[in-house]
Amino acid sequence: MTAAPSSRRERRGNRKKRRTVVWVIGGLALLLVLCVAWVGIRGLMAKNELEAAVPLASTLKDQVLAQETNKISSTAALLDDHAGAAASLTSDPIWRLAEFTPWAGPNLTAFRELAAVIDDLSTDAVGPLTELATSIEVADFKPVDGVLDLQPLIDARPVVERAATAVESAQKSMADIDTRATIGPVRNARTQLDDQLTAIAGPVDAIRTATVLVPDMLGASGPRDFLLLFQNPAELRASGGIPGALALMRTESGSIDLLQQAAATDFPRYDSPVLPLNDSTRSLYGDFTGEWMQNVNLTPQFPVTAALAREMWKLEFGTEVSGVLSIDPVALSYILEATGPITLATGDVLSAENAVTLLLKDAYLRYSEPIQQDLFFAAAASAVFDTVASGNLDPVKLIDALARSGSERRINLWSAVEAEQAELAETTLAGELPEKTGDVQPFGVYLNDGTEAKMGYYLDVAVADGQVTCRQDGRPNYGVTVTLTNNAPADAAESLPEYVTGSSSGVPQGSIKTVVNVYGTPELQNYGVARDGAVVPYRPAIDSGYQVSQIEVELAPGESTTLEFGFLGDAPFDSEVVTEQTPVIYRHETQQLTLSCESPLW
């Protein structure tokens, strides 16, 4: 029988449908292949662009700091080209659609976000800063005839503020990029870019802070008075050394003048602290912290020190200063690298190489009276300030010297102006107790002389820190060791002047007595102190919420001892341990401490 016409039409229709489905499936497959190829090719191109862009940020930072103006613009343009290309290659609709696919999606999303971060950084931060860097030079910030032109800093502030905001925004965007489900290369790219951002953020924020603070502090809005404390680490205090010499400094329209000098001995012992002290300061360091100018920096908190010194100056001389600046001889030696040698009124030639020895050792052998020693020290410091104010220096080396001094806590600055102090609080100049962050567990080692002498020149201090996890709950044990060595000659009691060795504290002449205070952040648990491997009595305390272990050590010439301070963390932590310390004369880098679960402290 012959098939009915309707059956033949139905079979032909089915064949057409099958062919249509095949074409549709084939078309979709081809489209998918093209999309994969599109994303893959553009992804490879974007990867190359991003890899080229990321190192340029660090290169540009180095060129700016080195004032290589002939290279800055071309590097910035290259960075902008690579960053813009990477962002463009990863932001089209096909790429965004592919981000919804399993496995590949999180990688594509993270890669696009990384490209966007560096593109935004290039546009909003690098570009403006590049224009600024090529329009002004470090030499513009060099005093001329005793006056620093403040206008370049004032003009730079809006540009630097925008750049700093862009860097901060980039860091926040980086923190939001989720790479947990991505492949190794994407995670590595994120780590590398994050490291570059961290390296850039510090200098940018320092420049921003300078544009905010320096003009007003140097009298752009009217004259300002500051008290200078010249700290002498030959007799240690927590923030550096006894403030044996002081000066009143006035700034106005970029000029700096020293108006008056004084010695700590010009101030009486006050009957009670000149300002109220909190219970922890009184307990650890005594009421005489606020009664003697020589003791205002027994506390490691420079804002407390500054407020006390400011009040004493006001009581004695009637001038209420708007800020307090401290500096030590080692910082002066760094500054002398910028100024070159300076001839003092005594005929001595003060240089970067001899400043520490001349001021902290030779002066005590030459001058028998404390007032003479203080005057010599003050005259040397004034000569350095006069040379800096004259502009007879290398401005790049001066910036390096100030940065190094600040990082070592050899320069501290406090302002009575609330807005300025808020800015300073975020810098190394603030002299505040260290704060814990997500990736750093800090400690503080602060030393006070107990000899009532000038033996600090012969005291060697070495610090090490580390952590170990011994508990099932993952809470880490932290250890900080402080090794003290008395390097005075064996015959110090006879060969050194009595003013150097001391005679009124009950400590044998030639010996060094040191009060060691180790601070742990508030959430830690204090586990005590061991000396040369054996647990010893110590004084536990709380200062501003911080856990403190205090112990006194007395060493005869040639003796050495190692103190170990133990703390327990409140939660698992496997990042960096950092310990800041009193800026002693000869500072060693903090070493890595290898801890054992068999320590007698836990």
C-alpha positions as CSV (number, residue, x, y, z in Angstrom):
1,M,0.0,0.0,0.0
2,T,1.1,3.5,-0.6
3,A,1.7,5.8,2.4
4,A,-0.9,8.4,3.0
5,P,0.1,11.9,2.0
6,S,-0.3,13.1,5.6
7,S,2.3,10.5,6.8
8,R,4.8,11.6,4.2
9,R,4.4,15.2,5.2
10,E,4.8,14.3,8.9
11,R,8.1,12.4,8.1
12,R,9.4,15.3,6.1
13,G,8.5,17.7,8.9
14,N,10.3,15.5,11.5
15,R,13.5,15.4,9.3
16,K,13.4,19.2,9.1
17,K,13.0,19.5,12.8
18,R,15.9,17.2,13.4
19,R,18.0,19.2,11.0
20,T,17.0,22.4,12.8
21,V,17.9,21.0,16.2
22,V,21.2,19.8,14.9
23,W,21.9,23.2,13.4
24,V,20.9,24.9,16.7
25,I,23.0,22.6,18.8
26,G,25.9,22.9,16.4
27,G,25.5,26.7,16.4
28,L,25.4,26.8,20.1
29,A,28.5,24.6,20.3
30,L,30.3,26.8,17.8
31,L,29.2,29.8,19.8
32,L,30.4,28.2,23.0
33,V,33.7,27.4,21.4
34,L,34.1,30.9,20.1
35,C,33.2,32.3,23.5
36,V,35.7,30.1,25.2
37,A,38.3,31.0,22.6
38,W,37.4,34.7,23.0
39,V,37.7,34.6,26.8
40,G,40.8,32.4,26.7
41,I,42.6,34.6,24.2
42,R,41.6,37.8,25.9
43,G,42.5,36.3,29.3
44,L,46.0,35.4,28.1
45,M,46.4,38.9,26.7
46,A,45.1,40.4,30.0
47,K,47.4,38.2,32.0
48,N,50.4,39.5,30.0
49,E,49.2,43.1,30.5
50,L,48.7,42.7,34.2
51,E,52.1,41.0,34.7
52,A,53.7,43.9,32.9
53,A,51.8,46.5,34.9
54,V,52.2,45.3,38.5
55,P,56.0,45.7,38.7
56,L,55.9,49.1,37.1
57,A,54.1,50.5,40.2
58,S,57.2,49.6,42.3
59,T,59.6,50.9,39.6
60,L,57.7,54.2,39.5
61,K,57.8,54.6,43.3
62,D,61.6,54.1,43.3
63,Q,62.0,56.6,40.4
64,V,60.0,59.2,42.3
65,L,62.0,58.8,45.5
66,A,65.2,58.9,43.4
67,Q,64.0,62.0,41.6
68,E,64.6,60.4,38.2
69,T,62.3,62.9,36.5
70,N,63.4,61.9,33.0
71,K,62.0,58.4,33.6
72,I,58.9,59.0,35.7
73,S,56.5,60.1,32.9
74,S,57.4,57.3,30.5
75,T,57.1,54.7,33.3
76,A,53.7,56.1,34.3
77,A,52.5,56.1,30.7
78,L,53.5,52.5,30.3
79,L,51.8,51.5,33.5
80,D,48.6,53.3,32.4
81,D,48.7,51.6,29.0
82,H,49.1,48.1,30.5
83,A,46.6,48.7,33.3
84,G,44.0,50.1,30.9
85,A,44.5,47.2,28.4
86,A,44.1,44.6,31.2
87,A,40.9,46.2,32.4
88,S,39.5,46.6,28.9
89,L,40.2,42.9,28.0
90,T,38.4,41.7,31.1
91,S,35.3,43.8,31.2
92,D,33.3,43.0,28.0
93,P,29.9,41.3,28.2
94,I,31.1,37.9,27.1
95,W,33.7,37.9,29.9
96,R,31.1,38.9,32.4
97,L,28.7,36.2,31.2
98,A,31.5,33.6,31.5
99,E,31.9,34.6,35.2
100,F,28.7,32.6,35.9
101,T,30.2,29.3,34.8
102,P,31.4,26.8,37.3
103,W,35.1,26.6,38.2
104,A,36.2,29.2,35.6
105,G,33.8,31.8,36.9
106,P,35.6,32.6,40.2
107,N,38.9,32.9,38.4
108,L,37.5,35.2,35.8
109,T,35.8,37.4,38.4
110,A,38.9,37.7,40.5
111,F,41.1,38.4,37.5
112,R,38.7,41.2,36.3
113,E,38.7,42.7,39.7
114,L,42.5,42.7,40.0
115,A,42.7,44.4,36.6
116,A,40.2,47.0,37.7
117,V,42.1,47.8,40.9
118,I,45.4,48.5,39.1
119,D,43.6,50.5,36.4
120,D,41.9,52.7,38.9
121,L,45.1,53.1,40.8
122,S,47.0,54.1,37.7
123,T,44.3,56.6,36.8
124,D,43.4,58.1,40.2
125,A,46.7,57.9,42.0
126,V,49.7,57.3,39.8
127,G,48.7,59.8,37.2
128,P,48.2,62.8,39.5
129,L,51.3,62.0,41.5
130,T,53.4,61.6,38.4
131,E,52.4,65.1,37.3
132,L,53.2,66.4,40.7
133,A,56.6,64.6,40.9
134,T,57.7,66.1,37.5
135,S,56.6,69.6,38.4
136,I,58.4,69.9,41.7
137,E,61.8,68.7,43.0
138,V,63.0,67.7,46.4
139,A,65.3,70.7,46.2
140,D,62.2,72.9,46.4
141,F,61.9,71.9,50.0
142,K,65.4,73.1,50.9
143,P,65.5,76.2,53.1
144,V,66.9,79.3,51.5
145,D,68.3,82.0,53.8
146,G,66.7,80.3,56.7
147,V,63.2,80.1,55.2
148,L,61.4,77.1,53.7
149,D,59.0,77.9,50.9
150,L,55.8,76.3,52.0
151,Q,53.7,77.1,48.9
152,P,54.7,73.9,47.0
153,L,53.5,71.8,49.9
154,I,50.3,73.8,50.2
155,D,49.7,73.4,46.4
156,A,50.4,69.7,46.5
157,R,48.0,68.9,49.2
158,P,44.8,68.4,47.1
159,V,46.6,66.2,44.6
160,V,48.2,64.1,47.3
161,E,44.9,63.8,49.2
162,R,43.2,62.4,46.1
163,A,46.0,60.0,45.4
164,A,46.0,58.8,49.0
165,T,42.2,58.3,48.9
166,A,42.7,56.3,45.7
167,V,45.3,54.1,47.2
168,E,43.1,53.5,50.3
169,S,40.2,52.6,48.0
170,A,42.4,50.2,46.1
171,Q,43.4,48.5,49.3
172,K,39.8,48.1,50.3
173,S,38.9,46.7,46.9
174,M,41.8,44.2,47.1
175,A,40.5,43.0,50.5
176,D,37.2,42.3,48.9
177,I,38.6,40.1,46.1
178,D,37.8,36.5,46.9
179,T,40.5,34.1,45.6
180,R,39.7,31.1,47.8
181,A,38.2,29.2,44.8
182,T,40.8,30.3,42.2
183,I,43.9,28.7,40.8
184,G,47.4,29.4,42.0
185,P,48.4,32.0,39.4
186,V,45.4,34.1,40.2
187,R,46.1,33.9,44.0
188,N,49.7,34.7,43.3
189,A,48.8,37.7,41.2
190,R,46.6,39.0,44.1
191,T,49.4,38.5,46.6
192,Q,51.9,40.3,44.4
193,L,49.6,43.3,43.8
194,D,48.7,43.4,47.5
195,D,52.4,43.6,48.3
196,Q,52.9,46.4,45.8
197,L,50.0,48.3,47.2
198,T,51.4,48.0,50.7
199,A,54.8,49.3,49.5
200,I,53.1,52.3,47.8
201,A,50.7,53.1,50.5
202,G,53.3,54.0,53.1
203,P,55.2,56.7,51.1
204,V,51.9,58.1,49.7
205,D,50.4,58.4,53.2
206,A,53.7,59.9,54.5
207,I,53.6,62.6,51.8
208,R,49.9,63.3,52.5
209,T,50.6,63.7,56.2
210,A,53.5,66.0,55.4
211,T,51.3,68.2,53.2
212,V,48.7,68.4,56.0
213,L,51.0,69.0,58.9
214,V,54.2,70.7,57.8
215,P,52.8,74.1,56.5
216,D,50.8,74.9,59.6
217,M,53.6,73.6,62.0
218,L,56.1,75.8,60.2
219,G,53.9,78.8,60.7
220,A,52.0,79.1,57.4
221,S,48.9,80.3,59.4
222,G,50.8,82.3,62.0
223,P,53.8,81.8,64.4
224,R,54.0,78.6,66.4
225,D,56.1,77.8,69.5
226,F,57.6,74.3,70.0
227,L,59.6,72.8,72.9
228,L,62.6,70.7,71.8
229,L,63.7,67.9,74.1
230,F,67.3,66.7,73.4
231,Q,67.2,63.2,74.7
232,N,70.5,61.8,76.0
233,P,70.5,57.9,75.8
234,A,73.7,57.8,78.0
235,E,71.0,57.8,80.7
236,L,68.2,55.7,79.3
237,R,64.5,56.6,79.4
238,A,61.7,54.6,77.8
239,S,61.5,57.0,74.8
240,G,65.2,57.3,74.4
241,G,67.2,59.2,77.1
242,I,67.0,61.8,79.8
243,P,66.0,65.2,78.4
244,G,69.1,67.0,79.8
245,A,68.9,70.0,77.3
246,L,65.8,71.8,76.0
247,A,65.1,74.7,73.7
248,L,62.2,76.9,72.7
249,M,61.7,77.0,68.9
250,R,59.5,79.4,67.0
251,T,58.3,78.8,63.4
252,E,56.8,81.5,61.2
253,S,56.1,81.5,57.5
254,G,58.6,78.7,56.9
255,S,61.4,80.1,59.2
256,I,62.7,78.3,62.2
257,D,64.4,80.1,65.1
258,L,65.7,78.9,68.4
259,L,64.6,81.5,71.0
260,Q,65.7,80.1,74.3
261,Q,67.7,77.2,75.7
262,A,67.6,75.5,79.1
263,A,68.9,72.5,81.0
264,A,66.8,70.0,82.9
265,T,68.6,71.2,86.1
266,D,66.9,74.6,85.5
267,F,63.6,73.0,86.6
268,P,62.8,72.3,90.3
269,R,61.4,69.2,91.7
270,Y,57.7,69.9,91.9
271,D,55.8,69.0,95.0
272,S,53.4,66.9,93.1
273,P,52.9,65.8,89.4
274,V,52.3,68.9,87.3
275,L,49.5,67.1,85.5
276,P,47.4,64.2,86.8
277,L,48.9,60.8,86.1
278,N,46.8,57.7,85.6
279,D,47.1,54.9,88.2
280,S,49.2,52.6,85.9
281,T,51.8,55.3,85.2
282,R,52.0,56.1,88.9
283,S,52.3,52.4,89.8
284,L,55.0,51.5,87.2
285,Y,57.0,54.7,87.1
286,G,56.1,56.7,90.2
287,D,54.8,60.2,90.9
288,F,58.3,61.7,90.1
289,T,57.4,61.0,86.4
290,G,55.4,64.3,86.7
291,E,57.7,66.0,89.2
292,W,61.1,66.0,87.5
293,M,61.9,67.2,84.0
294,Q,64.5,64.5,83.9
295,N,61.8,61.8,84.4
296,V,59.0,62.9,82.1
297,N,59.9,60.1,79.7
298,L,60.0,57.2,82.0
299,T,56.8,56.3,80.4
300,P,57.0,54.9,76.8
301,Q,53.9,57.0,75.8
302,F,55.3,60.2,74.3
303,P,52.0,62.1,74.4
304,V,52.2,61.8,78.2
305,T,55.8,62.9,78.2
306,A,55.1,65.8,75.9
307,A,52.2,67.1,78.0
308,L,54.2,67.0,81.2
309,A,57.2,68.7,79.6
310,R,55.0,71.4,78.1
311,E,53.4,72.1,81.5
312,M,56.8,72.3,83.3
313,W,58.1,74.8,80.7
314,K,55.0,76.9,81.1
315,L,55.4,76.9,84.9
316,E,59.0,77.8,84.7
317,F,59.1,80.3,81.8
318,G,55.5,81.3,81.1
319,T,55.3,80.2,77.5
320,E,52.7,77.6,76.5
321,V,54.0,75.8,73.5
322,S,51.7,74.3,70.8
323,G,53.9,71.2,70.3
324,V,56.8,69.1,71.6
325,L,59.6,67.6,69.5
326,S,62.2,65.2,70.8
327,I,65.5,64.1,69.1
328,D,68.6,62.2,70.2
329,P,72.3,62.3,69.2
330,V,72.0,59.3,66.9
331,A,69.3,61.2,64.9
332,L,71.7,64.2,64.8
333,S,74.4,61.9,63.3
334,Y,72.0,60.8,60.6
335,I,71.2,64.5,59.8
336,L,74.9,65.2,59.7
337,E,75.0,62.8,56.7
338,A,72.9,65.4,54.9
339,T,74.7,68.6,56.2
340,G,78.3,67.3,56.2
341,P,80.7,68.1,59.1
342,I,80.0,71.1,61.3
343,T,82.6,73.1,63.2
344,L,81.4,73.9,66.7
345,A,82.3,77.0,68.7
346,T,84.6,74.9,70.8
347,G,86.6,74.1,67.7
348,D,85.4,70.5,67.6
349,V,84.3,69.2,64.2
350,L,81.0,67.3,64.5
351,S,80.4,64.7,61.9
352,A,78.1,61.7,61.2
353,E,81.0,59.5,62.1
354,N,82.0,61.0,65.5
355,A,78.8,62.6,66.8
356,V,77.7,59.8,69.0
357,T,81.1,59.3,70.6
358,L,81.8,63.0,71.0
359,L,78.4,63.8,72.6
360,L,77.9,60.7,74.7
361,K,81.4,59.7,75.8
362,D,84.1,62.3,75.1
363,A,82.0,65.2,76.5
364,Y,81.8,63.5,79.9
365,L,85.6,63.0,80.0
366,R,86.2,66.6,79.0
367,Y,83.7,68.4,81.2
368,S,83.3,67.6,84.9
369,E,80.2,69.7,85.6
370,P,76.8,68.4,84.4
371,I,75.8,71.9,83.4
372,Q,78.8,72.1,81.1
373,Q,77.9,68.8,79.5
374,D,74.3,69.8,78.9
375,L,75.5,73.1,77.4
376,F,77.9,71.4,75.1
377,F,75.2,69.0,74.0
378,A,72.7,71.8,73.4
379,A,75.3,73.9,71.5
380,A,76.0,70.9,69.2
381,A,72.3,70.4,68.6
382,S,71.7,74.1,67.9
383,A,74.6,74.1,65.4
384,V,73.0,71.2,63.5
385,F,69.6,73.0,63.5
386,D,71.2,76.3,62.3
387,T,72.9,74.4,59.4
388,V,69.6,72.7,58.4
389,A,67.8,76.1,58.5
390,S,70.4,77.7,56.4
391,G,69.8,75.2,53.6
392,N,73.4,74.1,53.4
393,L,72.5,70.4,53.0
394,D,71.5,67.6,50.6
395,P,67.7,67.6,50.8
396,V,67.3,63.9,49.7
397,K,69.7,62.8,52.4
398,L,67.9,64.9,54.9
399,I,64.6,63.2,54.1
400,D,66.3,59.8,54.4
401,A,67.8,60.8,57.8
402,L,64.4,62.0,59.2
403,A,62.6,58.9,57.9
404,R,65.2,56.6,59.4
405,S,65.2,58.5,62.7
406,G,61.4,58.3,62.8
407,S,61.3,54.6,62.1
408,E,63.8,54.0,65.0
409,R,61.7,56.2,67.4
410,R,64.6,58.7,67.7
411,I,62.4,61.6,66.7
412,N,59.0,62.0,68.4
413,L,56.4,64.8,67.8
414,W,53.3,65.8,69.7
415,S,50.9,68.6,69.0
416,A,48.5,70.3,71.3
417,V,46.3,71.0,68.2
418,E,43.8,68.1,68.3
419,A,43.5,67.7,64.5
420,E,47.3,67.7,64.1
421,Q,47.7,65.1,66.8
422,A,45.1,62.9,65.2
423,E,47.3,62.9,62.0
424,L,50.4,62.3,64.0
425,A,48.9,59.3,65.8
426,E,49.0,57.3,62.6
427,T,52.7,57.9,62.1
428,T,56.0,56.5,63.7
429,L,56.6,60.0,65.2
430,A,53.7,59.7,67.6
431,G,55.6,57.6,70.2
432,E,52.4,55.7,71.1
433,L,52.2,52.1,72.3
434,P,52.1,49.6,69.3
435,E,48.7,48.4,68.2
436,K,47.9,44.9,66.9
437,T,46.6,44.5,63.4
438,G,45.4,41.5,61.4
439,D,48.8,40.5,60.2
440,V,51.2,41.8,63.0
441,Q,51.4,40.9,66.7
442,P,53.5,43.8,68.3
443,F,55.4,44.0,71.5
444,G,57.3,46.8,73.1
445,V,60.7,46.7,75.0
446,Y,61.2,49.9,77.0
447,L,64.3,50.5,79.2
448,N,64.9,53.0,82.0
449,D,68.2,53.6,83.6
450,G,68.3,52.8,87.3
451,T,72.0,53.7,87.9
452,E,71.4,57.5,88.0
453,A,74.5,57.8,85.8
454,K,75.6,58.1,82.2
455,M,76.6,54.4,81.6
456,G,74.2,54.0,78.6
457,Y,77.2,54.3,76.2
458,Y,78.5,51.0,77.5
459,L,75.2,49.1,77.5
460,D,74.6,46.7,74.6
461,V,71.0,45.6,74.0
462,A,69.9,42.7,71.7
463,V,66.2,41.8,71.2
464,A,64.7,38.7,69.6
465,D,61.0,37.6,69.3
466,G,59.1,34.6,68.0
467,Q,56.1,32.4,68.5
468,V,55.3,28.7,68.8
469,T,52.0,26.8,69.0
470,C,51.9,24.1,71.6
471,R,48.2,24.0,72.6
472,Q,45.4,22.0,71.1
473,D,43.2,25.1,70.7
474,G,45.9,26.7,68.5
475,R,46.5,29.7,70.8
476,P,50.2,30.7,70.3
477,N,52.9,31.2,72.9
478,Y,55.0,34.3,72.2
479,G,58.5,35.0,73.5
480,V,60.6,38.2,73.6
481,T,64.2,38.0,74.7
482,V,66.3,40.9,75.9
483,T,70.0,40.4,76.2
484,L,71.8,43.1,78.2
485,T,75.6,43.3,78.3
486,N,77.8,45.8,80.2
487,N,80.7,46.6,78.0
488,A,82.4,49.1,80.4
489,P,86.1,48.5,81.1
490,A,86.8,46.3,84.0
491,D,88.3,49.2,85.9
492,A,85.4,51.5,85.1
493,A,85.0,52.5,88.7
494,E,88.5,54.1,88.6
495,S,89.0,55.0,84.9
496,L,85.6,56.7,84.3
497,P,84.5,60.0,85.9
498,E,82.2,59.7,88.9
499,Y,79.5,61.5,87.0
500,V,79.5,58.7,84.4
501,T,79.5,55.8,86.8
502,G,77.2,57.4,89.4
503,S,77.5,57.3,93.2
504,S,74.1,58.2,94.6
505,S,71.9,55.2,93.6
506,G,73.5,52.5,95.7
507,V,74.7,50.7,92.5
508,P,78.4,49.9,92.5
509,Q,80.4,52.2,90.3
510,G,81.0,50.7,86.9
511,S,77.8,48.5,87.1
512,I,74.7,49.3,85.1
513,K,71.2,48.9,86.6
514,T,68.4,48.8,84.0
515,V,64.7,48.6,84.5
516,V,63.2,46.5,81.7
517,N,59.5,46.8,80.8
518,V,58.1,44.6,78.1
519,Y,54.6,45.4,76.9
520,G,52.2,43.0,75.2
521,T,48.9,44.0,73.7
522,P,45.8,43.9,75.8
523,E,44.3,40.6,74.7
524,L,47.4,38.7,75.6
525,Q,48.0,36.7,78.8
526,N,51.2,37.4,80.8
527,Y,53.2,34.2,81.3
528,G,56.1,35.7,83.3
529,V,59.9,36.1,83.0
530,A,62.9,33.7,82.8
531,R,66.5,34.9,83.3
532,D,69.2,32.8,81.7
533,G,66.7,29.9,81.5
534,A,65.3,30.0,85.0
535,V,61.9,31.5,86.0
536,V,62.4,34.6,88.2
537,P,60.2,37.0,90.2
538,Y,59.0,40.0,88.2
539,R,56.4,42.7,88.5
540,P,53.2,42.1,86.4
541,A,51.2,45.3,85.7
542,I,48.6,46.8,83.4
543,D,49.4,50.1,81.5
544,S,46.6,51.5,79.4
545,G,45.2,48.0,79.0
546,Y,48.6,46.6,77.9
547,Q,50.1,43.6,79.7
548,V,53.4,44.6,81.2
549,S,56.3,42.6,82.8
550,Q,58.8,44.7,84.7
551,I,62.1,43.5,86.1
552,E,65.4,45.2,87.3
553,V,68.8,43.9,86.2
554,E,72.2,45.0,87.5
555,L,75.3,44.0,85.6
556,A,79.0,44.5,86.6
557,P,81.5,45.3,83.8
558,G,81.8,42.4,81.4
559,E,78.6,40.7,82.6
560,S,75.7,39.7,80.3
561,T,72.2,38.3,80.9
562,T,69.3,37.2,78.8
563,L,65.7,37.8,79.9
564,E,62.8,35.9,78.3
565,F,59.3,37.3,78.5
566,G,56.4,35.0,77.8
567,F,52.8,35.7,76.6
568,L,49.9,33.7,75.5
569,G,47.7,34.7,72.5
570,D,43.9,34.7,72.7
571,A,43.4,33.1,69.3
572,P,45.3,31.2,66.6
573,F,47.7,33.5,64.8
574,D,50.5,32.7,62.3
575,S,51.7,36.0,61.0
576,E,54.5,38.4,61.8
577,V,55.7,39.3,65.3
578,V,57.2,42.8,65.6
579,T,58.9,44.3,68.6
580,E,59.7,48.0,68.9
581,Q,62.2,49.1,71.5
582,T,63.7,52.1,73.3
583,P,66.2,53.7,70.8
584,V,69.5,52.8,72.5
585,I,72.8,54.2,71.3
586,Y,73.8,51.1,69.3
587,R,70.7,49.5,67.9
588,H,70.6,46.0,66.6
589,E,67.9,44.6,64.3
590,T,65.4,42.4,66.1
591,Q,66.3,38.7,65.6
592,Q,64.1,35.7,65.0
593,L,63.6,33.7,68.2
594,T,63.2,29.9,67.9
595,L,60.9,28.8,70.7
596,S,60.3,25.4,72.2
597,C,57.2,23.9,73.8
598,E,59.5,22.9,76.6
599,S,60.1,26.5,77.8
600,P,59.8,26.9,81.6
601,L,57.4,29.8,81.0
602,W,54.6,27.5,79.7
